[in-house]
Amino acid sequence: MIRITGTIAIPESELKLEFVRASGPGGQNVNKVATAVQLRFDAARSPSLPEDVRARLARLAGRRMTEDGVLIIDARRFRTQERNRQDAVDRLAALVRKAAERPKPRRPTKPTASARRRRLASKRHRSETKRLRRSVTSSDG
């Protein structure tokens, strides 16, 4: 059981781990040992996730989520299967934890009257400065 928050926990049975060969460092073992981990989590059909968290997770995951709602996390940072496995699970937990945070509702505000006056005064000042920079054309012709 992977504990995400106080109310959300994902059972390990919902995760599908696949070990594949990794590119990058590994010396002689790089072509022999499958150390990279591909974690698949079916977020769309998971009974562990509330509906609002599922929607935010889909938005946060972006291209990592398939059209069917399966979240795929590739972990190939380390040279051992176990560390990559733990890295993938930690990244999944962090992503779900971030999706579990409810966004703070935005309250529209208006600028104060004094702020409006200051803004207009600075615009007038800037306009005057630019007006004084203009070249004076003589009408003597």
DSSP file (Angstrom, degrees, kcal/mol; ACC not computed):
  #  RESIDUE AA STRUCTURE BP1 BP2  ACC     N-H-->O    O-->H-N    N-H-->O    O-->H-N    TCO  KAPPA ALPHA  PHI   PSI    X-CA   Y-CA   Z-CA
    1    1 A M              0   0    0      0, 0.0     2,-0.7     0, 0.0     8,-0.0   0.000 360.0 360.0 360.0 124.7    0.0    0.0    0.0
    2    2 A I  E     -A   10   0A   0      8,-3.3     8,-2.7    87,-0.0     2,-0.5  -0.876 360.0-145.9-101.0 113.6    1.5    3.3   -1.1
    3    3 A R  E     +A    9   0A   0     -2,-0.7     6,-0.2     6,-0.2     3,-0.1  -0.686  27.0 166.6 -83.3 122.0    0.3    6.1    1.3
    4    4 A I        -     0   0    0      4,-2.4     2,-0.2    -2,-0.5     5,-0.2   0.873  65.5 -16.4 -98.3 -59.8   -0.2    9.4   -0.6
    5    5 A T  S    S-     0   0    0      3,-1.8    -1,-0.4    91,-0.0    92,-0.0  -0.670  84.0 -80.7-130.5-172.1   -2.2   11.6    1.8
    6    6 A G  S    S+     0   0    0     -2,-0.2     3,-0.0     1,-0.2    -3,-0.0   0.811 131.1  27.6 -63.1 -29.5   -4.2   10.9    4.9
    7    7 A T  S    S+     0   0    0      1,-0.1     2,-0.5    -4,-0.0    -1,-0.2   0.618 111.9  70.7-108.6 -17.1   -7.2    9.9    2.8
    8    8 A I        +     0   0    0      2,-0.0    -4,-2.4    41,-0.0    -3,-1.8  -0.902  49.5 159.6-112.1 126.7   -5.6    8.5   -0.4
    9    9 A A  E     -A    3   0A   0     -2,-0.5    -6,-0.2    39,-0.3    -3,-0.0  -0.995  25.2-148.4-141.1 139.0   -3.6    5.3   -0.6
   10   10 A I  E     -A    2   0A   0     -8,-2.7    -8,-3.3    -2,-0.3     2,-0.1  -0.931  17.9-132.5-110.4 121.3   -2.9    3.2   -3.7
   11   11 A P    >   -     0   0    0      0, 0.0     3,-2.0     0, 0.0     4,-0.3  -0.463  18.7-124.5 -69.5 144.7   -2.6   -0.6   -3.3
   12   12 A E  G >  S+     0   0    0      1,-0.3     3,-1.3     2,-0.2    -2,-0.0   0.722 106.9  72.1 -62.7 -20.3    0.5   -2.0   -5.1
   13   13 A S  G 3  S+     0   0    0      1,-0.3    -1,-0.3     3,-0.1    -3,-0.0   0.718  90.2  59.8 -68.2 -19.5   -1.8   -4.4   -7.0
   14   14 A E  G <  S+     0   0    0     -3,-2.0    28,-0.7    27,-0.0     2,-0.4   0.582  93.0  82.1 -82.7  -9.9   -3.0   -1.4   -9.1
   15   15 A L  E <   -B   41   0B   0     -3,-1.3     2,-0.5    -4,-0.3    26,-0.2  -0.782  63.4-159.3 -98.1 138.4    0.6   -0.7  -10.3
   16   16 A K  E     -B   40   0B   0     24,-2.5    24,-2.6    -2,-0.4     2,-0.5  -0.970  10.4-164.6-116.9 117.5    2.1   -2.6  -13.2
   17   17 A L  E     -B   39   0B   0     -2,-0.5     2,-0.4    22,-0.2    22,-0.2  -0.867   7.0-176.5-105.7 132.8    5.9   -2.6  -13.3
   18   18 A E  E     -B   38   0B   0     20,-1.7    20,-2.9    -2,-0.5     2,-0.5  -0.996  16.1-144.5-128.4 131.7    7.8   -3.6  -16.4
   19   19 A F  E     +B   37   0B   0     -2,-0.4     2,-0.3    18,-0.2    18,-0.2  -0.846  25.8 171.8-100.3 127.7   11.6   -3.8  -16.5
   20   20 A V  E     -B   36   0B   0     16,-2.7    16,-1.7    -2,-0.5     2,-0.2  -0.840  40.6 -85.4-128.8 164.7   13.2   -2.8  -19.8
   21   21 A R        -     0   0    0     -2,-0.3     2,-0.3    13,-0.3    13,-0.2  -0.514  46.1-141.6 -72.0 137.7   16.8   -2.2  -20.9
   22   22 A A        -     0   0    0     11,-0.5     2,-0.2     8,-0.2    11,-0.1  -0.728   1.1-135.9-101.6 148.6   18.0    1.2  -20.2
   23   23 A S        +     0   0    0     -2,-0.3    -1,-0.0     8,-0.0     8,-0.0  -0.502  68.0  44.6 -87.5 169.5   20.2    3.4  -22.3
   24   24 A G  S    S+     0   0    0     -2,-0.2     3,-0.1     3,-0.0     6,-0.0  -0.585  99.0   6.4  98.1-159.9   23.0    5.4  -20.7
   25   25 A P  S    S+     0   0    0      0, 0.0    -3,-0.1     0, 0.0     0, 0.0  -0.193  70.0 112.8 -65.0 150.3   25.6    4.3  -18.2
   26   26 A G    >   -     0   0    0      5,-0.0     3,-1.5     3,-0.0     4,-0.1   0.272  55.9-144.4 168.0  -6.8   25.9    0.7  -17.1
   27   27 A G  G >  S-     0   0    0      1,-0.3     3,-1.1     2,-0.2     4,-0.2  -0.341  75.6  -9.1  64.0-136.2   29.2   -0.6  -18.4
   28   28 A Q  G >  S+     0   0    0      1,-0.2     3,-0.5     2,-0.1    -1,-0.3   0.743 135.1  59.6 -68.9 -23.4   29.2   -4.2  -19.5
   29   29 A N  G X> S+     0   0    0     -3,-1.5     4,-2.6     1,-0.2     3,-1.9   0.610  75.2  94.7 -81.3 -10.9   25.7   -4.8  -18.1
   30   30 A V  G <4 S+     0   0    0     -3,-1.1    -8,-0.2     1,-0.3    -1,-0.2   0.803  93.6  35.8 -57.4 -33.2   24.0   -2.2  -20.2
   31   31 A N  G <4 S+     0   0    0     -3,-0.5    -1,-0.3    -4,-0.2    -2,-0.1   0.439 122.6  45.0 -97.8   0.6   22.9   -4.7  -22.9
   32   32 A K  T <4 S+     0   0    0     -3,-1.9     2,-0.5     1,-0.2    -2,-0.2   0.739 101.5  60.2-112.0 -31.9   22.3   -7.6  -20.6
   33   33 A V     <  -     0   0    0     -4,-2.6     2,-1.2   -11,-0.1   -11,-0.5  -0.864  66.8-141.6-112.0 131.3   20.3   -6.4  -17.6
   34   34 A A        +     0   0    0     -2,-0.5   -13,-0.3     1,-0.2    -4,-0.1  -0.729  41.2 149.8 -88.5  94.8   16.9   -4.7  -17.7
   35   35 A T        +     0   0    0     -2,-1.2    -1,-0.2    -5,-0.2    49,-0.2   0.707  37.8  94.4-101.7 -22.9   17.2   -2.1  -15.1
   36   36 A A  E     -B   20   0B   0    -16,-1.7   -16,-2.7    -3,-0.2     2,-0.4  -0.437  64.9-144.6 -72.3 145.8   14.9    0.7  -16.4
   37   37 A V  E     -BC  19  75B   0     38,-3.0    38,-3.1   -18,-0.2     2,-0.6  -0.921  12.8-164.6-116.2 135.3   11.4    0.6  -14.9
   38   38 A Q  E     -BC  18  74B   0    -20,-2.9   -20,-1.7    -2,-0.4     2,-0.5  -0.953  14.9-163.0-116.7 110.0    8.2    1.5  -16.7
   39   39 A L  E     -BC  17  73B   0     34,-3.0    34,-2.6    -2,-0.6     2,-0.5  -0.796   3.1-166.5 -96.0 130.9    5.4    2.0  -14.2
   40   40 A R  E     +BC  16  72B   0    -24,-2.6   -24,-2.5    -2,-0.5     2,-0.4  -0.972   7.3 179.7-118.8 130.0    1.8    1.9  -15.4
   41   41 A F  E     -BC  15  71B   0     30,-2.4    30,-3.3    -2,-0.5     2,-1.8  -0.976  24.6-141.7-132.0 117.5   -1.1    3.1  -13.2
   42   42 A D  E     + C   0  70B   0    -28,-0.7     4,-0.4    -2,-0.4     3,-0.4  -0.576  29.6 169.8 -80.1  85.6   -4.6    3.0  -14.6
   43   43 A A    >   +     0   0    0     -2,-1.8     3,-0.7    26,-1.1    -1,-0.2   0.830  69.4  61.0 -68.7 -33.0   -5.8    6.3  -13.1
   44   44 A A  T 3  S+     0   0    0     25,-1.6    -1,-0.2     1,-0.2    25,-0.1   0.837 116.2  30.8 -65.5 -32.9   -9.1    6.3  -15.0
   45   45 A R  T 3  S+     0   0    0     -3,-0.4    -1,-0.2    24,-0.2    -2,-0.2   0.282  88.5 123.3-109.7  10.2  -10.3    3.1  -13.5
   46   46 A S    X   -     0   0    0     -3,-0.7     3,-0.8    -4,-0.4     8,-0.1  -0.600  46.3-160.8 -78.0 123.0   -8.6    3.3  -10.1
   47   47 A P  T 3  S+     0   0    0      0, 0.0    -1,-0.2     0, 0.0    -4,-0.1   0.613  86.2  71.4 -74.3  -9.9  -11.1    3.1   -7.1
   48   48 A S  T 3  S+     0   0    0    -37,-0.1   -39,-0.3   -40,-0.1    -5,-0.1   0.702  86.5  74.0 -78.3 -19.6   -8.4    4.6   -4.9
   49   49 A L  S <  S-     0   0    0     -3,-0.8     2,-0.1    -6,-0.2   -41,-0.0  -0.816  77.8-130.4-103.4 131.8   -8.6    8.1   -6.5
   50   50 A P     >  -     0   0    0      0, 0.0     4,-2.2     0, 0.0     5,-0.2  -0.372  31.9-109.4 -67.6 157.9  -11.5   10.6   -5.9
   51   51 A E  H  > S+     0   0    0      1,-0.2     4,-2.0     2,-0.2     5,-0.1   0.875 116.4  50.3 -61.0 -41.7  -13.0   12.1   -9.1
   52   52 A D  H  > S+     0   0    0      1,-0.2     4,-2.0     2,-0.2    -1,-0.2   0.884 111.5  48.7 -66.5 -37.6  -11.6   15.6   -8.6
   53   53 A V  H  > S+     0   0    0      2,-0.2     4,-2.6     1,-0.2    -1,-0.2   0.892 109.0  54.2 -67.1 -39.5   -8.0   14.2   -7.9
   54   54 A R  H  X S+     0   0    0     -4,-2.2     4,-2.0     2,-0.2    -2,-0.2   0.902 108.9  48.2 -60.5 -42.6   -8.3   12.1  -11.1
   55   55 A A  H  X S+     0   0    0     -4,-2.0     4,-1.6     2,-0.2    -1,-0.2   0.920 113.8  45.6 -66.0 -44.0   -9.2   15.1  -13.2
   56   56 A R  H  X S+     0   0    0     -4,-2.0     4,-2.5     1,-0.2    -2,-0.2   0.868 110.7  54.8 -67.2 -35.4   -6.3   17.2  -11.8
   57   57 A L  H  X S+     0   0    0     -4,-2.6     4,-2.8     1,-0.2     5,-0.2   0.899 105.6  52.1 -64.1 -41.0   -3.9   14.3  -12.2
   58   58 A A  H  X S+     0   0    0     -4,-2.0     4,-1.3     1,-0.2    -1,-0.2   0.890 112.1  46.2 -62.2 -39.1   -4.8   14.0  -15.9
   59   59 A R  H  < S+     0   0    0     -4,-1.6    -2,-0.2     1,-0.2    -1,-0.2   0.904 115.8  45.1 -70.6 -41.0   -4.1   17.7  -16.4
   60   60 A L  H  < S+     0   0    0     -4,-2.5    -2,-0.2     1,-0.2    -1,-0.2   0.873 109.3  55.5 -70.0 -37.4   -0.8   17.5  -14.4
   61   61 A A  H >< S+     0   0    0     -4,-2.8     3,-1.9     1,-0.2    -1,-0.2   0.849  78.0 168.7 -68.5 -34.7    0.4   14.3  -16.1
   62   62 A G  G ><  +     0   0    0     -4,-1.3     3,-1.4     1,-0.3    -1,-0.2  -0.391  69.8   3.4  62.5-124.2    0.1   15.7  -19.7
   63   63 A R  G 3  S+     0   0    0      1,-0.3    -1,-0.3    -2,-0.2    -2,-0.1   0.617 120.3  75.2 -72.6 -12.6    1.7   13.5  -22.2
   64   64 A R  G <  S+     0   0    0     -3,-1.9     8,-2.7    -6,-0.1     2,-0.5   0.649  86.7  74.0 -74.3 -12.4    2.6   10.9  -19.6
   65   65 A M  B <  S-D   71   0B   0     -3,-1.4     6,-0.2     6,-0.2     2,-0.0  -0.872  78.3-138.5-105.2 133.7   -1.1    9.8  -19.6
   66   66 A T    >   -     0   0    0      4,-2.5     3,-1.6    -2,-0.5    -2,-0.1  -0.254  31.2-101.0 -79.2 172.5   -2.5    7.8  -22.4
   67   67 A E  T 3  S+     0   0    0      1,-0.3    -1,-0.1     2,-0.1    -2,-0.0   0.785 123.4  59.6 -64.4 -26.7   -6.0    8.4  -24.0
   68   68 A D  T 3  S-     0   0    0      2,-0.1    -1,-0.3     1,-0.0   -24,-0.1   0.495 122.9-105.1 -80.1  -3.3   -7.3    5.4  -21.9
   69   69 A G  S <  S+     0   0    0     -3,-1.6   -25,-1.6     1,-0.3   -26,-1.1   0.709  71.9 144.5  87.7  21.4   -6.2    7.2  -18.7
   70   70 A V  E     -C   42   0B   0    -28,-0.2    -4,-2.5   -27,-0.2     2,-0.5  -0.848  41.4-144.7 -96.9 122.8   -3.2    5.0  -18.0
   71   71 A L  E     -CD  41  65B   0    -30,-3.3   -30,-2.4    -2,-0.6     2,-0.5  -0.746  14.4-163.3 -87.4 127.1   -0.3    7.0  -16.4
   72   72 A I  E     -C   40   0B   0     -8,-2.7     2,-0.5    -2,-0.5   -32,-0.2  -0.953   7.0-174.7-116.7 123.8    3.1    5.8  -17.6
   73   73 A I  E     -C   39   0B   0    -34,-2.6   -34,-3.0    -2,-0.5     2,-0.5  -0.976   9.7-156.1-119.6 123.2    6.3    6.8  -15.6
   74   74 A D  E     -C   38   0B   0     -2,-0.5     2,-0.5   -36,-0.2   -36,-0.2  -0.850  10.1-174.3 -97.2 127.8    9.7    5.8  -17.0
   75   75 A A  E     +C   37   0B   0    -38,-3.1   -38,-3.0    -2,-0.5    13,-0.1  -0.962  28.4 137.5-125.8 114.9   12.5    5.5  -14.4
   76   76 A R        +     0   0    0     -2,-0.5   -40,-0.1   -40,-0.2    -1,-0.1   0.034  35.8 112.1-141.3  25.8   16.0    5.0  -15.7
   77   77 A R  S    S+     0   0    0      7,-0.1     2,-0.2     6,-0.1   -41,-0.1   0.813  73.5  49.2 -73.6 -31.4   18.0    7.3  -13.5
   78   78 A F  S    S-     0   0    0      2,-0.2   -43,-0.0   -43,-0.1     6,-0.0  -0.575  77.7-124.6-110.9 170.7   19.8    4.6  -11.5
   79   79 A R  S    S+     0   0    0     -2,-0.2     2,-0.3   -43,-0.0   -57,-0.1   0.590  87.4  70.4 -90.7 -11.3   21.8    1.5  -12.4
   80   80 A T  S  > S-     0   0    0      1,-0.1     4,-2.0   -45,-0.0     5,-0.2  -0.827  75.3-133.6-111.8 149.1   19.8   -0.9  -10.3
   81   81 A Q  H  > S+     0   0    0     -2,-0.3     4,-2.8     1,-0.2     5,-0.2   0.917 105.8  53.3 -58.6 -45.7   16.2   -2.2  -10.8
   82   82 A E  H  > S+     0   0    0      1,-0.2     4,-2.5     2,-0.2    -1,-0.2   0.904 109.5  46.1 -62.8 -43.8   15.3   -1.6   -7.1
   83   83 A R  H  > S+     0   0    0      2,-0.2     4,-2.2     1,-0.2    -1,-0.2   0.893 114.7  48.1 -68.0 -37.7   16.4    2.0   -7.1
   84   84 A N  H  X S+     0   0    0     -4,-2.0     4,-2.4     2,-0.2    -2,-0.2   0.886 111.0  51.7 -67.3 -38.2   14.6    2.7  -10.4
   85   85 A R  H  X S+     0   0    0     -4,-2.8     4,-2.2     2,-0.2    -2,-0.2   0.937 112.0  45.4 -62.1 -46.6   11.5    1.0   -9.0
   86   86 A Q  H  X S+     0   0    0     -4,-2.5     4,-2.6     1,-0.2    -2,-0.2   0.881 111.3  53.5 -64.7 -37.9   11.5    3.1   -5.9
   87   87 A D  H  X S+     0   0    0     -4,-2.2     4,-2.4     2,-0.2    -1,-0.2   0.912 109.3  48.5 -62.2 -43.8   12.2    6.2   -8.0
   88   88 A A  H  X S+     0   0    0     -4,-2.4     4,-2.1     2,-0.2    -2,-0.2   0.918 113.1  46.9 -64.1 -43.9    9.1    5.4  -10.2
   89   89 A V  H  X S+     0   0    0     -4,-2.2     4,-2.6     2,-0.2    -2,-0.2   0.904 112.4  50.4 -65.2 -41.5    6.9    4.8   -7.2
   90   90 A D  H  X S+     0   0    0     -4,-2.6     4,-2.4     1,-0.2    -2,-0.2   0.900 110.6  49.4 -63.4 -40.8    8.1    8.0   -5.5
   91   91 A R  H  X S+     0   0    0     -4,-2.4     4,-2.1     2,-0.2    -1,-0.2   0.879 110.9  49.8 -67.4 -37.1    7.4   10.1   -8.6
   92   92 A L  H  X S+     0   0    0     -4,-2.1     4,-2.6     2,-0.2     5,-0.3   0.942 111.7  48.7 -62.8 -47.5    3.9    8.6   -8.9
   93   93 A A  H  X S+     0   0    0     -4,-2.6     4,-2.5     1,-0.2    -2,-0.2   0.899 111.3  49.8 -60.2 -41.9    3.3    9.4   -5.3
   94   94 A A  H  X S+     0   0    0     -4,-2.4     4,-2.1     2,-0.2    -1,-0.2   0.897 111.6  48.7 -64.8 -40.1    4.6   13.0   -5.7
   95   95 A L  H  X S+     0   0    0     -4,-2.1     4,-1.9     2,-0.2    -2,-0.2   0.921 114.3  44.4 -66.7 -44.3    2.4   13.5   -8.8
   96   96 A V  H  X S+     0   0    0     -4,-2.6     4,-1.6     2,-0.2    -2,-0.2   0.881 111.7  54.3 -67.7 -37.3   -0.8   12.2   -7.1
   97   97 A R  H  X S+     0   0    0     -4,-2.5     4,-0.7    -5,-0.3    -2,-0.2   0.905 109.5  47.4 -62.5 -40.8    0.0   14.2   -4.0
   98   98 A K  H >< S+     0   0    0     -4,-2.1     3,-0.7     1,-0.2    -1,-0.2   0.874 111.6  50.6 -67.2 -37.2    0.3   17.4   -6.1
   99   99 A A  H 3< S+     0   0    0     -4,-1.9    -1,-0.2     1,-0.2    -2,-0.2   0.763 102.6  62.1 -70.7 -24.3   -3.0   16.5   -7.8
  100  100 A A  H 3< S+     0   0    0     -4,-1.6     2,-0.4    -5,-0.1    -1,-0.2   0.707  81.3  97.3 -75.4 -19.0   -4.7   16.0   -4.4
  101  101 A E  S << S-     0   0    0     -3,-0.7     3,-0.0    -4,-0.7    -3,-0.0  -0.575  77.1-132.0 -73.1 124.6   -4.1   19.6   -3.4
  102  102 A R        -     0   0    0     -2,-0.4     2,-0.1     1,-0.1    -2,-0.1  -0.617  25.4-115.5 -75.6 131.0   -7.2   21.7   -4.1
  103  103 A P        -     0   0    0      0, 0.0    -1,-0.1     0, 0.0     3,-0.0  -0.411  31.2-108.1 -67.6 143.5   -6.4   24.8   -6.0
  104  104 A K        -     0   0    0      1,-0.1     2,-0.1    -2,-0.1    -3,-0.0  -0.548  38.8-112.7 -70.6 128.4   -7.1   28.0   -4.0
  105  105 A P        -     0   0    0      0, 0.0     2,-0.4     0, 0.0    -1,-0.1  -0.394  29.2-123.2 -66.3 138.8  -10.1   29.7   -5.5
  106  106 A R        -     0   0    0     -2,-0.1     0, 0.0    -3,-0.0     0, 0.0  -0.683  18.7-157.5 -85.6 129.0   -9.3   33.0   -7.2
  107  107 A R        -     0   0    0     -2,-0.4     2,-0.1     0, 0.0    -1,-0.0  -0.926  20.4-128.7-106.0 115.7  -11.2   36.0   -5.9
  108  108 A P        -     0   0    0      0, 0.0     2,-0.3     0, 0.0    -2,-0.0  -0.381  29.5-167.4 -65.1 137.5  -11.2   38.8   -8.5
  109  109 A T        -     0   0    0     -2,-0.1     0, 0.0     0, 0.0     0, 0.0  -0.840  12.9-138.7-122.7 160.7  -10.1   42.2   -7.1
  110  110 A K        -     0   0    0     -2,-0.3     2,-0.1     1,-0.0     0, 0.0  -0.899  30.2-103.6-116.5 149.2  -10.3   45.7   -8.4
  111  111 A P        -     0   0    0      0, 0.0     5,-0.0     0, 0.0    -1,-0.0  -0.410  43.4-108.0 -68.1 148.0   -7.5   48.3   -8.1
  112  112 A T     >  -     0   0    0      1,-0.1     4,-2.2    -2,-0.1     5,-0.2  -0.265  25.9-109.6 -72.1 164.0   -8.1   50.9   -5.4
  113  113 A A  H  > S+     0   0    0      1,-0.2     4,-2.3     2,-0.2     5,-0.1   0.899 120.2  50.6 -61.6 -41.1   -9.0   54.5   -6.3
  114  114 A S  H  > S+     0   0    0      1,-0.2     4,-2.6     2,-0.2    -1,-0.2   0.873 108.4  52.4 -66.7 -35.4   -5.6   55.8   -5.2
  115  115 A A  H  > S+     0   0    0      2,-0.2     4,-2.3     1,-0.2    -1,-0.2   0.902 109.5  49.8 -65.4 -39.7   -3.8   53.1   -7.3
  116  116 A R  H  X S+     0   0    0     -4,-2.2     4,-2.4     2,-0.2    -2,-0.2   0.927 111.3  48.7 -62.4 -44.3   -5.9   54.2  -10.3
  117  117 A R  H  X S+     0   0    0     -4,-2.3     4,-2.5     1,-0.2    -2,-0.2   0.923 111.4  49.5 -61.7 -44.9   -4.9   57.9   -9.7
  118  118 A R  H  X S+     0   0    0     -4,-2.6     4,-2.4     1,-0.2    -1,-0.2   0.913 110.8  50.6 -60.1 -43.5   -1.2   57.0   -9.3
  119  119 A R  H  X S+     0   0    0     -4,-2.3     4,-1.9     1,-0.2    -2,-0.2   0.928 112.9  44.8 -61.8 -46.1   -1.4   55.0  -12.6
  120  120 A L  H  X S+     0   0    0     -4,-2.4     4,-2.4     1,-0.2    -1,-0.2   0.872 112.0  52.8 -66.8 -37.0   -3.0   57.9  -14.5
  121  121 A A  H  X S+     0   0    0     -4,-2.5     4,-2.5     2,-0.2    -1,-0.2   0.911 109.6  48.3 -64.6 -41.5   -0.6   60.4  -13.0
  122  122 A S  H  X S+     0   0    0     -4,-2.4     4,-2.4     1,-0.2    -1,-0.2   0.867 110.7  51.7 -68.3 -33.8    2.4   58.3  -14.1
  123  123 A K  H  X S+     0   0    0     -4,-1.9     4,-2.4     2,-0.2    -2,-0.2   0.913 110.7  47.9 -66.0 -41.5    0.9   58.0  -17.6
  124  124 A R  H  X S+     0   0    0     -4,-2.4     4,-2.4     2,-0.2    -2,-0.2   0.919 112.3  49.4 -63.3 -42.8    0.5   61.8  -17.8
  125  125 A H  H  X S+     0   0    0     -4,-2.5     4,-2.3     1,-0.2    -2,-0.2   0.917 112.6  46.9 -62.1 -44.9    4.1   62.3  -16.6
  126  126 A R  H  X S+     0   0    0     -4,-2.4     4,-2.3     2,-0.2    -1,-0.2   0.893 111.7  51.6 -64.8 -40.2    5.5   59.9  -19.1
  127  127 A S  H  X S+     0   0    0     -4,-2.4     4,-2.4     2,-0.2    -2,-0.2   0.906 109.9  49.1 -62.6 -42.7    3.4   61.5  -21.9
  128  128 A E  H  X S+     0   0    0     -4,-2.4     4,-2.2     2,-0.2    -2,-0.2   0.915 109.6  52.1 -63.7 -43.7    4.7   65.0  -20.9
  129  129 A T  H  X S+     0   0    0     -4,-2.3     4,-0.9     1,-0.2    -2,-0.2   0.919 112.9  44.5 -58.8 -44.9    8.3   63.6  -21.0
  130  130 A K  H  X S+     0   0    0     -4,-2.3     4,-0.7     1,-0.2     3,-0.4   0.872 110.0  55.3 -69.8 -35.7    7.9   62.2  -24.4
  131  131 A R  H >< S+     0   0    0     -4,-2.4     3,-0.8     1,-0.2    -1,-0.2   0.891 106.2  51.9 -63.0 -39.0    6.1   65.4  -25.7
  132  132 A L  H 3< S+     0   0    0     -4,-2.2    -1,-0.2     1,-0.2    -2,-0.2   0.728 103.6  58.8 -70.5 -21.8    9.1   67.5  -24.6
  133  133 A R  H 3< S+     0   0    0     -4,-0.9    -1,-0.2    -3,-0.4    -2,-0.2   0.686  81.6 108.4 -80.0 -17.9   11.5   65.2  -26.5
  134  134 A R  S << S-     0   0    0     -3,-0.8     2,-0.2    -4,-0.7    -3,-0.0  -0.236  79.6-106.1 -62.2 147.6    9.7   65.8  -29.9
  135  135 A S        -     0   0    0      1,-0.1     2,-0.6     0, 0.0    -1,-0.1  -0.522  30.1-125.7 -75.5 142.7   11.6   67.9  -32.3
  136  136 A V        -     0   0    0     -2,-0.2     2,-0.5    -3,-0.1    -1,-0.1  -0.783  19.3-151.3 -91.6 123.1   10.3   71.4  -32.8
  137  137 A T        -     0   0    0     -2,-0.6     2,-0.2     2,-0.0     0, 0.0  -0.828  16.0-129.0 -96.1 129.7    9.5   72.3  -36.4
  138  138 A S        -     0   0    0     -2,-0.5     3,-0.4     1,-0.1    -1,-0.0  -0.546   7.0-154.2 -79.7 141.4    9.8   76.0  -37.2
  139  139 A S  S    S+     0   0    0     -2,-0.2    -1,-0.1     1,-0.2    -2,-0.0   0.294  78.0  91.9 -94.9   9.5    6.9   77.6  -39.0
  140  140 A D              0   0    0      1,-0.1    -1,-0.2     0, 0.0    -2,-0.0   0.800 360.0 360.0 -74.2 -28.9    9.1   80.3  -40.6
  141  141 A G              0   0    0     -3,-0.4    -1,-0.1     0, 0.0    -2,-0.1   0.316 360.0 360.0  60.7 360.0    9.5   78.0  -43.6
